[in-house]
């Protein structure tokens, strides 16, 4: 690990970022060139002290997950992320469909949606980013680990994940989820293969649908939800799919009064985070 070069690299990338690049207001009295250290720390989900020690440089060797968080927080391109890992003493992460690095373009769009119900999800239904309103609508997906990080997996293993959907729409949601997993499985995704293998053994419903080879389109239409605090919502769903089709940005709009109420109420009762 080259602490000095890592510290210099982090500082130069921080100074190259502008508040507008990450969805932050500039403010009339800002004199700092680029972002402040505390802003990068918040964007990267780490303590200010930890990030400061990395820049000084006197911090420990950051772990790969911490480096991934820094890469997302600082809106690094894939090439910039690879260089960050090398400076920290790690091999360059493999560039596969199962990667969790959100590209800077999608991040910039996400940053402009802070007041909307939006999330970035992987091709197997793992939530990478959520806006506060999306957490209030669907619950905090960041608390799950292992295969359960995938909403698709939870749908067939955790009955609570279905509660936010009306009973008469759950069969169709099951079919759409299996279709999504089939698409990812066909692309040789190792995560999809692990999820499918487990679900075929654990869920007769999944196994039966899997044998039907359902095919999903890219259209994300109207969505009905039953929220425990504000009742039924009729929302529209918009999706922006990454060029390599491994991730997508999902935005819910409509039911404006109820969404505004949710922004005040706060996080939903633990249950689901949906990728549709």
C-alpha positions in Angstrom: 0.0 0.0 0.0 1.4 3.4 -1.0 -0.1 5.7 1.7 1.4 8.9 0.3 0.2 8.4 -3.3 -3.2 7.1 -2.1 -3.6 10.2 0.1 -2.6 12.5 -2.8 -5.0 10.7 -5.2 -7.9 11.0 -2.8 -7.2 14.7 -2.3 -7.0 15.5 -6.0 -10.2 13.6 -6.8 -12.0 15.4 -3.9 -10.8 18.8 -5.1 -11.9 18.0 -8.7 -15.5 17.3 -7.5 -17.9 20.2 -7.4 -21.0 20.2 -5.0 -23.3 20.2 -8.1 -21.6 16.9 -9.2 -22.9 15.1 -6.2 -26.3 16.8 -5.7 -25.1 19.2 -3.0 -25.9 23.0 -2.8 -22.9 25.2 -3.4 -23.9 27.9 -0.9 -22.9 31.6 -1.1 -19.9 31.4 1.2 -18.1 28.3 -0.1 -14.4 28.9 -0.5 -13.2 25.3 -0.5 -11.8 24.1 -3.8 -14.0 21.1 -4.7 -15.7 19.1 -1.9 -14.9 19.3 1.8 -13.5 16.2 3.6 -16.6 15.9 5.6 -18.8 15.9 2.5 -16.8 13.0 1.0 -17.0 11.1 4.2 -20.8 11.4 4.3 -21.1 10.5 0.6 -19.0 7.4 1.3 -20.7 6.3 4.5 -17.7 6.6 6.7 -16.6 8.7 9.6 -14.9 12.1 9.0 -12.0 11.0 11.2 -11.4 7.9 9.1 -11.4 9.7 5.8 -9.2 12.5 7.2 -6.6 10.0 8.3 -6.5 8.5 4.8 -5.8 11.9 3.3 -3.1 13.0 5.8 -1.8 10.1 5.3 -1.8 8.1 8.5 -4.8 5.8 8.2 -4.9 2.0 8.1 -5.2 0.0 4.9 -8.8 0.4 3.8 -10.7 -2.8 3.0 -12.1 -3.5 -0.5 -15.7 -2.6 0.7 -14.4 0.7 2.0 -12.6 1.4 -1.2 -15.8 0.6 -3.1 -17.7 3.0 -0.9 -15.1 5.7 -1.6 -15.3 5.0 -5.3 -19.1 5.5 -5.3 -18.9 8.5 -3.0 -16.3 10.3 -5.1 -18.1 9.3 -8.4 -15.0 7.6 -9.8 -15.1 6.0 -13.2 -14.3 2.3 -13.6 -10.7 3.2 -14.5 -10.3 5.6 -11.6 -11.7 3.0 -9.2 -9.2 0.4 -10.5 -6.3 2.9 -9.8 -7.7 3.5 -6.3 -7.6 -0.2 -5.5 -4.0 -0.6 -6.9 -2.8 2.3 -4.7 -4.3 0.6 -1.7 -2.4 -2.5 -2.4 -5.2 -4.7 -4.0 -5.6 -6.3 -7.3 -7.9 -4.6 -9.8 -11.5 -5.8 -9.2 -12.9 -8.0 -11.9 -15.2 -6.3 -14.3 -18.2 -8.6 -14.3 -21.9 -8.3 -14.6 -22.0 -9.0 -10.8 -20.0 -5.8 -10.0 -21.5 -3.2 -7.6 -19.7 -0.1 -8.9 -22.3 2.4 -10.0 -21.2 4.4 -13.0 -20.7 8.2 -12.5 -23.4 9.1 -15.0 -26.1 7.1 -13.2 -24.9 8.5 -9.9 -25.2 12.1 -11.2 -28.8 11.4 -12.2 -29.5 9.7 -8.9 -28.1 12.8 -7.1 -30.7 14.9 -8.8 -33.5 12.8 -7.5 -32.9 13.2 -3.7 -36.5 14.3 -3.2 -37.9 11.5 -5.2 -38.5 7.8 -4.4 -35.6 6.3 -6.3 -33.1 3.5 -6.0 -30.3 1.9 -7.9 -30.5 -1.9 -8.1 -28.5 -4.7 -9.6 -29.7 -7.2 -12.2 -30.5 -9.6 -9.3 -32.5 -7.1 -7.3 -29.8 -6.0 -4.8 -30.3 -2.4 -3.8 -27.1 -0.3 -4.0 -28.5 3.2 -3.4 -31.8 4.5 -2.0 -33.1 8.0 -1.5 -34.6 8.8 1.9 -38.1 8.8 0.3 -37.6 5.4 -1.2 -36.5 4.1 2.3 -39.7 5.6 3.7 -41.8 4.0 0.9 -40.2 0.5 0.7 -38.0 0.1 3.8 -34.2 0.1 4.3 -32.6 -2.5 2.1 -29.2 -1.9 3.5 -29.8 -4.1 6.5 -29.8 -7.4 4.6 -26.8 -9.6 4.0 -25.9 -12.6 1.9 -28.5 -13.9 -0.7 -31.1 -11.9 1.2 -29.6 -8.7 -0.2 -31.6 -9.6 -3.3 -35.3 -8.5 -3.2 -35.9 -11.3 -5.7 -34.6 -13.8 -3.2 -36.5 -12.4 -0.3 -39.8 -12.5 -2.3 -39.7 -16.3 -2.3 -38.1 -16.8 1.2 -39.6 -14.0 3.4 -43.4 -13.7 3.4 -43.1 -10.1 4.8 -41.5 -9.0 1.6 -44.8 -9.4 -0.2 -47.0 -7.4 2.2 -46.6 -4.1 0.5 -48.2 -5.5 -2.7 -51.9 -6.1 -3.0 -52.8 -9.8 -2.8 -54.3 -9.9 -6.4 -51.0 -8.7 -7.9 -48.5 -11.0 -6.1 -48.8 -13.8 -8.7 -47.8 -11.4 -11.5 -45.0 -10.0 -9.4 -43.7 -13.5 -8.8 -43.6 -14.1 -12.6 -41.8 -10.9 -13.3 -39.2 -11.6 -10.7 -38.5 -15.1 -12.0 -38.2 -13.6 -15.5 -35.6 -11.1 -14.2 -33.6 -13.8 -12.6 -33.8 -15.9 -15.8 -32.3 -13.1 -17.8 -29.5 -12.6 -15.4 -28.9 -16.4 -15.2 -28.7 -16.6 -19.0 -25.9 -14.0 -18.9 -23.8 -16.3 -16.7 -24.1 -14.1 -13.6 -22.6 -16.1 -10.7 -25.0 -14.3 -8.2 -28.0 -15.2 -10.3 -26.8 -18.8 -10.4 -26.4 -18.9 -6.6 -29.9 -17.4 -6.0 -31.6 -19.6 -8.6 -29.9 -22.7 -7.2 -31.0 -22.0 -3.7 -34.6 -21.0 -4.6 -35.1 -24.1 -6.8 -34.4 -26.2 -3.8 -36.3 -24.1 -1.2 -39.4 -22.7 -3.0 -41.8 -25.0 -5.0 -43.5 -21.8 -6.3 -40.2 -20.6 -7.7 -39.3 -24.0 -9.2 -42.7 -24.2 -11.0 -42.3 -20.7 -12.5 -38.7 -21.4 -13.4 -39.8 -24.4 -15.5 -42.1 -22.1 -17.5 -39.2 -19.9 -18.8 -41.0 -16.6 -18.3 -39.6 -13.6 -20.3 -39.8 -10.0 -19.0 -39.7 -6.9 -21.1 -38.1 -3.6 -20.1 -41.4 -1.8 -19.5 -42.0 -0.7 -15.9 -45.7 0.3 -15.8 -48.1 1.4 -13.1 -47.6 0.0 -9.6 -50.1 -0.5 -6.8 -48.7 -0.6 -3.2 -50.3 -1.0 0.2 -48.2 1.1 2.6 -48.7 0.4 6.4 -48.8 4.2 7.1 -50.5 5.9 4.2 -52.6 3.1 2.7 -52.9 2.3 -1.0 -50.7 4.2 -3.5 -50.9 4.1 -7.3 -47.5 5.0 -8.7 -45.8 5.2 -12.0 -42.4 3.4 -12.4 -39.6 4.7 -14.6 -36.4 2.8 -15.2 -33.1 3.8 -16.6 -31.0 0.8 -17.5 -27.2 0.9 -17.5 -25.5 0.3 -20.9 -24.2 -3.1 -19.7 -27.7 -4.0 -18.3 -26.2 -5.0 -14.9 -27.9 -2.1 -13.0 -30.9 0.1 -13.3 -32.2 3.3 -11.7 -35.8 3.0 -10.6 -38.0 6.0 -9.8 -41.5 6.0 -8.5 -43.8 9.0 -9.2 -47.4 9.9 -8.6 -49.6 9.9 -5.4 -48.0 13.2 -4.6 -49.8 14.0 -1.4 -49.1 10.6 0.1 -45.5 10.7 -1.0 -45.1 14.1 0.7 -46.6 12.6 3.8 -44.2 9.7 3.7 -41.2 12.1 3.5 -42.4 13.4 6.9 -43.3 10.1 8.5 -39.9 8.5 7.7 -38.8 4.9 7.0 -41.4 2.2 6.3 -42.1 -0.7 8.6 -39.5 -3.3 7.7 -40.7 -5.4 4.8 -39.6 -4.9 1.2 -37.5 -3.0 -1.2 -38.7 -3.7 -4.7 -36.8 -3.4 -8.0 -40.1 -2.8 -9.9 
